[in-house]
């Protein structure tokens, strides 16, 4: 065991006193724990390039003070209790006042304070309609483990730094081939950048494009993670309402703003579920080309469509390098995999690769290697097909239950895609009261209120159904109708 101790040979303070003070401080600060064994006097003397007698003198002094104890034939240890005067001493209050905070934090740090908590609490409800989580219990974990083990037994190259911050190239090839086939994305493998989920993708683009005070257009309501990411860069957010055709392009073009970015979820708008129509897609691309605005296309769950043809990605229609495409495996695989990807224009490749390198060098390689084989050998798309059938069944149960128990008092939005629906419920109660009543009977709900840039009680709720069995879905909606005193 080595001790990180620096002694000054030219100091007027004797070496044994310097060493004594250093070890005493390490014990009091908890860097050396009670009952922890210290290096032998010979070993420590050699490490610090001082005489052994200096170390012995130090150890004897600390032992006499009650910090160390010597065990015959075993060595020198930190005492299990430090001296009483230190145990009884009053702790020094840390400096946490606003002045110290203002002197310490960057503008980014101050922005994060105003953004508030980024963590999402998940109370243990008996029936939770929380959105976003796939049916993790149906993921073939045993099979996935075999793919991981395939590379756990491989040479130690996986233990080194990755050669390319953009990610494992065979994985980028596999993703590019999949996107061209299933999403009509126009790209080559070099344009694919592997990141730690879609949230890191948004963060990288925001940091590369936004300066304080820049304007950005966002869907309203829209994805909260994206809004907080952009707000942390001191950007000004312009809410653009959603209508039956998706983002209201007419209102967007009427804004007298010099927008840097526009963030959209065109294939399955979050949270309303509306699909951006072909007419509006063309209008958005033409506007972006004319104004020089960059479009971020977040394609977070387009694999799950029911009874409809797949919607080609906006990026595949782009002729002017106006679109950056964001994708993730969080919904199609499992959230903790933390692998997502960006598809960027050719001129952005080097820039985004460097930003990724500075952020965290590279996304963990073991999972990248395993995921490559998972896709190439067909397991990825087979899993999607299985889950699409399961989610479609649960979606139908949810819709029937809502119609059965609520009748014409409920409006269901975005029912033909994704793993959640947005529901408008006609009641005389505010959202907060509805959430409290639901929680009291063990039903977890999420109000859509906070997803609006200008929150107001809408009577709108997001129902995730992927993780709930058909029985739990029916029971949850029944309980909800009872506490709202709605019967059909």
Backbone torsions as a table, in degrees:
resi	resn	phi	psi	omega
1	UNK	NA	129.1	178.2
2	UNK	-102.1	148.3	175.7
3	UNK	-112.2	131.1	179.6
4	UNK	-80.0	86.4	-176.4
5	UNK	-129.8	132.9	177.0
6	UNK	-116.9	123.3	178.5
7	UNK	-111.2	143.0	-179.7
8	UNK	-99.6	110.6	-176.7
9	UNK	-69.7	-24.1	-178.3
10	UNK	-95.5	10.0	-179.7
11	UNK	-80.5	146.5	175.9
12	UNK	-70.2	-14.6	178.7
13	UNK	-80.2	127.3	-179.5
14	UNK	-55.7	149.7	-176.3
15	UNK	-60.5	-38.8	-176.8
16	UNK	-66.8	-32.1	178.3
17	UNK	-71.2	-40.8	176.6
18	UNK	-59.5	-46.6	-178.8
19	UNK	-64.7	-41.1	178.8
20	UNK	-59.6	-45.2	-179.3
21	UNK	-66.0	-39.1	-179.4
22	UNK	-64.3	-46.2	-178.4
23	UNK	-69.3	-40.3	177.8
24	UNK	-58.9	-45.6	179.5
25	UNK	-63.2	-40.6	179.2
26	UNK	-62.2	-36.2	178.2
27	UNK	-69.4	-45.9	-177.4
28	UNK	-66.9	-31.6	-179.8
29	UNK	-86.1	-3.9	176.7
30	UNK	86.4	4.0	177.1
31	UNK	-72.5	-27.1	168.9
32	UNK	-111.4	119.9	-171.9
33	UNK	-90.1	153.6	173.7
34	UNK	-52.5	139.8	180.0
35	UNK	71.8	5.1	179.8
36	UNK	-78.4	136.6	-178.8
37	UNK	-80.2	137.5	177.2
38	UNK	-96.4	160.9	176.6
39	UNK	-61.8	153.7	174.8
40	UNK	-64.0	158.1	-179.0
41	UNK	-60.3	-36.9	-179.9
42	UNK	-68.5	-43.0	-178.8
43	UNK	-66.0	-44.9	-179.1
44	UNK	-67.4	-38.8	178.2
45	UNK	-61.1	-41.4	179.3
46	UNK	-66.7	-40.6	-179.5
47	UNK	-64.5	-40.4	-176.9
48	UNK	-92.3	-3.4	-179.8
49	UNK	57.6	48.9	175.7
50	UNK	-129.7	173.6	-178.9
51	UNK	-75.3	151.2	179.1
52	UNK	-64.3	-33.3	-179.5
53	UNK	-63.2	-31.6	176.6
54	UNK	-63.6	-43.5	179.8
55	UNK	-66.8	-43.0	179.7
56	UNK	-60.4	-42.5	179.1
57	UNK	-62.1	-40.0	178.1
58	UNK	-64.0	-49.7	-178.7
59	UNK	-60.1	-40.1	-179.8
60	UNK	-65.7	-39.8	179.1
61	UNK	-63.5	-45.8	-178.6
62	UNK	-69.5	-30.9	176.5
63	UNK	-67.4	-39.6	179.1
64	UNK	-67.5	-25.9	178.9
65	UNK	-85.3	-11.0	178.0
66	UNK	94.8	12.4	179.1
67	UNK	-89.5	-32.7	-177.2
68	UNK	-123.0	158.2	173.7
69	UNK	-139.7	144.3	-179.8
70	UNK	-106.0	129.4	178.3
71	UNK	-109.2	122.2	-175.5
72	UNK	-57.6	126.5	178.2
73	UNK	75.9	1.0	-176.3
74	UNK	-121.0	-39.1	179.0
75	UNK	132.2	-164.4	-177.4
76	UNK	-108.3	134.8	-175.3
77	UNK	-130.8	155.2	169.6
78	UNK	-71.7	135.2	179.9
79	UNK	-61.4	151.3	179.8
80	UNK	-72.4	-15.8	173.2
81	UNK	-135.4	135.8	176.3
82	UNK	-85.2	165.7	-174.9
83	UNK	-54.4	147.0	-174.2
84	UNK	-58.1	-36.0	-176.4
85	UNK	-63.9	-28.1	177.5
86	UNK	-82.1	-34.1	178.0
87	UNK	-63.5	-35.2	-176.1
88	UNK	-90.8	-4.8	-178.2
89	UNK	-68.5	145.4	177.8
90	UNK	-77.2	133.0	179.5
91	UNK	-67.3	150.8	177.9
92	UNK	-81.6	128.3	-179.7
93	UNK	-68.7	130.0	177.8
94	UNK	-68.8	153.9	178.9
95	UNK	-83.0	110.8	-179.0
96	UNK	-129.5	14.9	-176.8
97	UNK	-73.2	164.5	-174.5
98	UNK	-63.0	-33.1	-179.5
99	UNK	-63.3	-46.3	179.3
100	UNK	-63.1	-37.4	179.4
101	UNK	-64.4	-44.6	180.0
102	UNK	-63.6	-33.7	179.9
103	UNK	-74.6	-25.9	-171.9
104	UNK	-94.0	-44.9	-169.3
105	UNK	-79.3	144.7	170.6
106	UNK	-75.5	174.2	176.7
107	UNK	-62.1	-36.6	177.3
108	UNK	-61.2	-44.3	178.9
109	UNK	-62.5	-41.4	178.2
110	UNK	-65.4	-36.8	177.9
111	UNK	-63.2	-37.6	-179.1
112	UNK	-64.8	-31.0	176.5
113	UNK	-64.6	-42.7	-179.7
114	UNK	-71.9	-26.8	178.7
115	UNK	-66.4	-31.8	-178.9
116	UNK	86.4	-170.9	-176.5
117	UNK	-65.2	136.9	177.0
118	UNK	-98.5	-9.8	-180.0
119	UNK	-80.6	145.0	178.5
120	UNK	-109.2	115.5	179.6
121	UNK	-74.1	144.2	-179.5
122	UNK	-126.9	85.6	178.8
123	UNK	-59.8	152.7	-175.8
124	UNK	-83.0	70.2	178.4
125	UNK	-75.4	147.7	176.3
126	UNK	-62.2	-39.5	178.0
127	UNK	-129.7	112.3	-178.0
128	UNK	-115.4	122.8	176.0
129	UNK	-92.2	24.7	178.2
130	UNK	-57.4	134.0	-177.8
131	UNK	-88.1	168.6	168.0
132	UNK	100.5	-33.8	-177.9
133	UNK	-87.1	127.7	175.0
134	UNK	-74.6	177.3	179.2
135	UNK	-79.6	80.3	-173.5
136	UNK	-61.8	-27.0	179.3
137	UNK	-66.0	-15.7	180.0
138	UNK	-100.5	4.5	177.2
139	UNK	-78.9	134.3	-178.1
140	UNK	-74.6	76.9	-172.3
141	UNK	-64.2	-36.7	179.7
142	UNK	-62.5	-41.9	179.0
143	UNK	-66.6	-42.0	178.2
144	UNK	-60.9	-38.1	178.9
145	UNK	-61.0	-35.5	178.6
146	UNK	-64.1	-37.4	178.7
147	UNK	-69.0	-38.0	175.7
148	UNK	-65.7	-44.8	-178.7
149	UNK	-63.3	-28.8	178.3
150	UNK	-55.9	-35.4	-178.1
151	UNK	-101.7	-14.9	172.4
152	UNK	-66.2	-27.6	179.6
153	UNK	-92.8	4.8	-176.3
154	UNK	-85.4	173.1	178.0
155	UNK	-56.5	167.0	-171.6
156	UNK	-77.3	10.3	179.5
157	UNK	-59.5	-30.1	-179.9
158	UNK	-67.9	-15.8	-178.2
159	UNK	-86.7	-8.9	-179.0
160	UNK	-89.2	170.9	170.7
161	UNK	-63.8	144.4	178.9
162	UNK	-71.4	148.5	-179.3
163	UNK	-73.9	-26.9	-174.2
164	UNK	-132.2	118.6	179.5
165	UNK	-64.0	-20.5	-179.7
166	UNK	-72.2	-11.9	176.1
167	UNK	115.9	170.1	179.1
168	UNK	-61.3	117.8	-171.1
169	UNK	-61.4	-42.1	176.3
170	UNK	-57.9	-32.5	175.7
171	UNK	-68.1	-39.5	178.1
172	UNK	-63.8	-36.9	175.9
173	UNK	-64.4	-45.4	-178.9
174	UNK	-62.5	-42.5	179.8
175	UNK	-66.4	-43.3	179.5
176	UNK	-60.3	-43.6	179.0
177	UNK	-63.0	-42.1	179.5
178	UNK	-64.5	-44.3	-177.9
179	UNK	-66.8	-39.1	178.1
180	UNK	-62.7	-39.1	-176.2
181	UNK	-78.3	-45.3	-170.5
182	UNK	-96.6	-24.1	-174.8
183	UNK	-122.9	1.9	-179.4
184	UNK	57.1	31.1	175.4
185	UNK	-77.5	134.2	-179.6
186	UNK	-96.8	102.9	-176.5
187	UNK	-159.3	161.1	169.5
188	UNK	-113.3	162.9	-175.1
189	UNK	-57.0	-30.7	-179.0
190	UNK	-65.9	-23.7	179.9
191	UNK	-79.1	-12.1	-178.6
192	UNK	-88.0	123.9	178.3
193	UNK	-116.0	122.5	-179.7
194	UNK	-81.9	132.4	-179.0
195	UNK	-134.3	173.3	179.8
196	UNK	-87.6	70.6	178.7
197	UNK	84.6	165.9	-177.0
198	UNK	-66.3	-26.4	-179.9
199	UNK	-64.6	-40.5	176.3
200	UNK	-67.5	-35.1	177.2
201	UNK	-58.7	-47.1	179.8
202	UNK	-64.8	-39.9	-179.3
203	UNK	-63.5	-42.5	179.8
204	UNK	-63.1	-45.9	-179.1
205	UNK	-65.3	-40.7	178.7
206	UNK	-61.4	-43.8	-178.6
207	UNK	-68.3	-29.3	-178.9
208	UNK	-81.8	-19.5	-171.8
209	UNK	-118.2	-29.0	-169.4
210	UNK	-100.8	130.2	168.8
211	UNK	-105.9	158.0	177.2
212	UNK	-53.7	130.8	178.7
213	UNK	93.4	-11.4	177.6
214	UNK	-65.6	152.8	-179.5
215	UNK	-100.5	142.2	-179.9
216	UNK	-138.6	136.4	178.7
217	UNK	-97.8	136.4	-179.1
218	UNK	-133.9	147.9	172.2
219	UNK	-61.3	144.9	178.4
220	UNK	-135.6	108.4	7.3
221	UNK	-74.5	165.4	-178.2
222	UNK	-155.7	-179.5	-175.3
223	UNK	-69.1	123.4	-174.4
224	UNK	-67.5	-37.2	179.7
225	UNK	-61.6	-38.0	177.6
226	UNK	-68.7	-42.9	-178.6
227	UNK	-61.1	-44.4	-179.1
228	UNK	-68.2	-34.9	176.5
229	UNK	-61.2	-46.8	-178.7
230	UNK	-70.4	-37.5	178.7
231	UNK	-63.4	-32.7	-179.2
232	UNK	-65.5	-17.6	177.5
233	UNK	-95.1	12.1	-179.7
234	UNK	63.4	29.9	177.2
235	UNK	-81.3	153.7	173.0
236	UNK	-91.9	127.2	-176.0
237	UNK	-102.8	125.4	177.8
238	UNK	-103.7	112.5	179.2
239	UNK	-73.3	132.8	175.7
240	UNK	-117.8	118.1	-175.1
241	UNK	-62.8	157.7	175.7
242	UNK	-102.0	135.7	173.1
243	UNK	-122.7	-165.6	-175.3
244	UNK	-65.9	-15.5	179.5
245	UNK	-104.0	7.6	-178.1
246	UNK	101.0	-145.6	178.7
247	UNK	-56.8	131.8	-178.6
248	UNK	-76.8	92.2	-175.3
249	UNK	-65.8	-33.3	178.9
250	UNK	-60.1	-45.4	178.4
251	UNK	-67.5	-35.7	178.4
252	UNK	-60.8	-47.2	-176.8
253	UNK	-70.7	-19.7	179.4
254	UNK	-83.9	-12.3	179.5
255	UNK	-68.0	131.3	179.1
256	UNK	-88.9	63.9	-177.3
257	UNK	-129.6	149.6	171.1
258	UNK	-97.4	84.8	-173.8
259	UNK	-74.8	135.8	171.3
260	UNK	-81.6	-43.3	-174.6
261	UNK	-135.6	156.7	163.4
262	UNK	-133.3	128.5	-177.1
263	UNK	-104.4	126.4	-177.3
264	UNK	-138.2	153.4	170.9
265	UNK	-122.4	75.2	-166.6
266	UNK	-71.1	-29.6	-175.9
267	UNK	-79.0	-28.3	178.9
268	UNK	-157.8	84.1	-172.0
269	UNK	-54.6	132.9	178.8
270	UNK	-99.6	125.7	6.1
271	UNK	-102.9	0.5	-170.6
272	UNK	-71.7	-24.9	-179.8
273	UNK	85.0	1.5	-179.8
274	UNK	-69.0	143.9	176.3
275	UNK	-98.5	131.5	177.5
276	UNK	-67.6	121.2	-174.9
277	UNK	-69.5	162.3	-179.9
278	UNK	-59.3	-42.1	179.6
279	UNK	-60.1	-43.2	-178.9
280	UNK	-73.3	-31.0	176.0
281	UNK	-62.7	-46.3	179.0
282	UNK	-62.5	-42.9	-179.7
283	UNK	-63.8	-40.4	-180.0
284	UNK	-65.0	-43.4	179.6
285	UNK	-65.6	-40.8	178.3
286	UNK	-64.2	-41.9	178.4
287	UNK	-63.8	-43.4	-179.6
288	UNK	-63.9	-40.0	179.1
289	UNK	-65.7	-40.2	-178.6
290	UNK	-69.2	-39.9	-174.8
291	UNK	-92.7	-12.2	-177.0
292	UNK	74.7	23.5	-179.9
293	UNK	-86.4	139.8	178.4
294	UNK	-89.3	132.8	178.0
295	UNK	-100.2	128.4	170.1
296	UNK	-100.8	114.8	179.1
297	UNK	-100.1	109.7	179.8
298	UNK	-96.8	108.7	-175.3
299	UNK	-107.6	70.5	-163.5
300	UNK	-80.0	-25.8	-178.5
301	UNK	-152.0	35.2	-174.6
302	UNK	-68.8	-13.5	-179.3
303	UNK	-66.3	-20.8	-174.6
304	UNK	-104.8	91.8	174.9
305	UNK	-123.8	145.2	-172.4
306	UNK	-127.0	114.9	177.5
307	UNK	75.0	12.4	179.5
308	UNK	-133.1	155.9	175.1
309	UNK	-71.0	146.2	175.9
310	UNK	-56.4	142.5	179.7
311	UNK	-93.6	118.5	178.6
312	UNK	-59.8	148.6	-178.8
313	UNK	-68.2	149.5	175.0
314	UNK	-59.6	-37.0	-177.1
315	UNK	-58.0	-35.5	-178.4
316	UNK	-68.0	-16.7	179.0
317	UNK	-94.7	-8.8	-173.6
318	UNK	-75.2	129.1	179.7
319	UNK	-114.0	2.8	-172.9
320	UNK	-130.5	20.2	-179.1
321	UNK	54.6	43.5	-178.7
322	UNK	-97.5	-6.4	-171.3
323	UNK	-120.5	132.3	166.5
324	UNK	-109.7	126.2	-173.9
325	UNK	-99.4	133.1	-179.4
326	UNK	-118.8	129.3	177.5
327	UNK	-134.9	165.4	-177.2
328	UNK	-150.9	156.4	174.0
329	UNK	-101.3	8.5	-175.8
330	UNK	-65.0	-36.0	-179.5
331	UNK	-89.3	-35.3	-176.2
332	UNK	-83.6	-23.5	176.8
333	UNK	-113.5	-95.9	175.4
334	UNK	-157.7	146.9	-170.8
335	UNK	-59.7	-38.0	-175.3
336	UNK	-74.0	-4.9	174.6
337	UNK	-60.7	-34.5	177.4
338	UNK	53.3	48.5	172.3
339	UNK	-125.2	124.3	173.8
340	UNK	-134.3	-172.3	-178.6
341	UNK	-157.7	153.4	172.0
342	UNK	-113.6	143.4	167.3
343	UNK	-115.5	111.9	-172.1
344	UNK	-114.6	154.9	173.6
345	UNK	-59.1	156.1	-177.6
346	UNK	-53.1	-40.3	-177.1
347	UNK	-68.1	-13.9	-178.6
348	UNK	-96.3	-11.1	-169.5
349	UNK	-56.6	-54.0	-176.8
350	UNK	-63.9	-39.3	-178.7
351	UNK	-63.6	-48.9	-177.8
352	UNK	-69.3	-36.2	176.9
353	UNK	-60.3	-44.2	179.6
354	UNK	-65.8	-38.5	178.3
355	UNK	-64.3	-40.8	178.0
356	UNK	-64.4	-41.8	-179.9
357	UNK	-60.6	-45.0	-179.0
358	UNK	-67.8	-29.5	-177.6
359	UNK	-72.4	-53.1	-177.8
360	UNK	-157.0	21.4	178.7
361	UNK	70.9	-61.1	-176.2
362	UNK	-167.5	152.4	172.1
363	UNK	-70.9	139.8	-176.3
364	UNK	-45.8	134.2	-170.0
365	UNK	-78.8	-35.5	-175.9
366	UNK	-55.6	-48.3	-179.9
367	UNK	-66.8	-33.6	177.7
368	UNK	-63.9	-44.0	179.3
369	UNK	-63.2	-45.6	-179.5
370	UNK	-63.9	-42.5	-179.0
371	UNK	-64.9	-34.5	177.6
372	UNK	-57.4	-52.0	179.9
373	UNK	-65.2	-36.9	179.1
374	UNK	-57.2	-42.3	179.7
375	UNK	-73.9	-48.6	-174.9
376	UNK	-61.7	-38.1	-177.1
377	UNK	-84.7	4.1	171.3
378	UNK	90.0	-0.9	-177.5
379	UNK	-69.2	-32.1	-177.9
380	UNK	-62.2	-51.8	-177.1
381	UNK	-72.9	-30.3	174.5
382	UNK	-64.5	-40.9	178.4
383	UNK	-64.5	-40.3	178.0
384	UNK	-61.0	-43.4	-179.6
385	UNK	-63.0	-41.9	178.3
386	UNK	-62.7	-45.2	-176.6
387	UNK	-70.3	-31.9	178.0
388	UNK	-61.6	-40.5	178.0
389	UNK	-65.4	-44.1	-179.8
390	UNK	-63.3	-47.8	-178.1
391	UNK	-65.6	-35.7	178.6
392	UNK	-63.3	-40.9	177.2
393	UNK	-61.9	-47.1	-178.8
394	UNK	-68.2	-34.0	176.4
395	UNK	-62.3	-45.9	-179.1
396	UNK	-63.0	-40.5	177.6
397	UNK	-61.8	-42.5	179.6
398	UNK	-63.0	-46.1	-177.8
399	UNK	-64.4	-44.0	179.2
400	UNK	-62.7	-40.0	-179.8
401	UNK	-65.9	-42.8	179.1
402	UNK	-61.7	-42.9	180.0
403	UNK	-69.8	-35.4	-179.5
404	UNK	-66.8	-46.0	-172.6
405	UNK	-93.2	-20.4	-175.9
406	UNK	-115.0	-22.2	179.1
407	UNK	58.3	-133.2	-177.9
408	UNK	-81.7	7.0	176.5
409	UNK	-84.8	1.1	-177.1
410	UNK	-130.3	142.6	174.0
411	UNK	-121.5	126.6	-176.2
412	UNK	-105.4	127.1	-179.6
413	UNK	-114.0	147.4	173.0
414	UNK	62.9	40.4	-172.7
415	UNK	-83.5	-10.7	-171.9
416	UNK	-100.5	12.2	-179.0
417	UNK	-159.0	164.9	173.2
418	UNK	76.9	-163.7	178.8
419	UNK	-127.8	26.6	172.8
420	UNK	-152.8	161.9	170.4
421	UNK	-130.6	155.7	174.0
422	UNK	-105.0	134.8	-172.1
423	UNK	-127.8	131.7	171.7
424	UNK	-100.6	125.5	-179.1
425	UNK	-114.9	127.5	179.4
426	UNK	-88.1	106.9	175.1
427	UNK	-143.1	169.2	175.9
428	UNK	-91.5	7.7	-175.2
429	UNK	-100.6	149.5	175.0
430	UNK	-79.0	163.6	-176.2
431	UNK	-58.4	-41.0	-176.7
432	UNK	-61.0	-42.1	-179.8
433	UNK	-68.0	-40.0	178.4
434	UNK	-61.5	-43.6	179.0
435	UNK	-62.4	-40.9	179.6
436	UNK	-65.6	-43.3	179.2
437	UNK	-64.4	-40.7	178.9
438	UNK	-65.1	-43.7	-179.3
439	UNK	-62.2	-34.2	-178.0
440	UNK	-64.7	-23.5	178.6
441	UNK	-109.1	17.6	174.0
442	UNK	80.6	22.6	179.5
443	UNK	-113.3	122.3	179.2
444	UNK	-94.4	125.6	179.0
445	UNK	-124.3	160.2	173.8
446	UNK	-126.5	122.9	176.0
447	UNK	-77.3	144.2	176.7
448	UNK	-80.2	-2.0	-174.1
449	UNK	-54.9	-46.7	-174.3
450	UNK	-72.5	-8.8	-179.3
451	UNK	-88.3	-2.9	172.6
452	UNK	-91.9	141.2	177.0
453	UNK	-67.6	-28.2	175.1
454	UNK	-119.2	84.5	-172.4
455	UNK	-60.8	141.3	172.2
456	UNK	-156.7	156.5	179.7
457	UNK	-67.0	115.2	-177.3
458	UNK	-108.9	-16.6	-171.8
459	UNK	69.9	27.7	-178.0
460	UNK	-113.0	138.0	-176.9
461	UNK	-137.3	149.0	179.8
462	UNK	-102.5	121.9	-178.8
463	UNK	-109.4	107.0	170.7
464	UNK	-87.3	138.4	-175.0
465	UNK	-127.2	-1.5	-172.4
466	UNK	-62.6	-39.2	-173.7
467	UNK	-91.1	-3.3	-177.0
468	UNK	-99.0	139.2	173.5
469	UNK	-70.7	164.3	179.9
470	UNK	-61.0	-37.6	179.3
471	UNK	-64.5	-45.0	179.6
472	UNK	-63.8	-37.3	178.8
473	UNK	-62.0	-48.3	179.5
474	UNK	-60.7	-46.2	-179.6
475	UNK	-62.6	-41.5	-178.5
476	UNK	-63.4	-43.9	-179.7
477	UNK	-68.7	-37.3	177.1
478	UNK	-60.8	-47.8	179.0
479	UNK	-60.8	-40.9	-179.1
480	UNK	-62.7	-42.7	179.7
481	UNK	-65.4	-35.4	-179.4
482	UNK	-67.3	-44.5	-178.3
483	UNK	-72.5	-22.5	176.8
484	UNK	-91.7	0.1	178.0
485	UNK	56.0	45.6	177.2
486	UNK	-113.3	126.9	174.5
487	UNK	-134.3	142.0	-177.1
488	UNK	-112.4	NA	NA
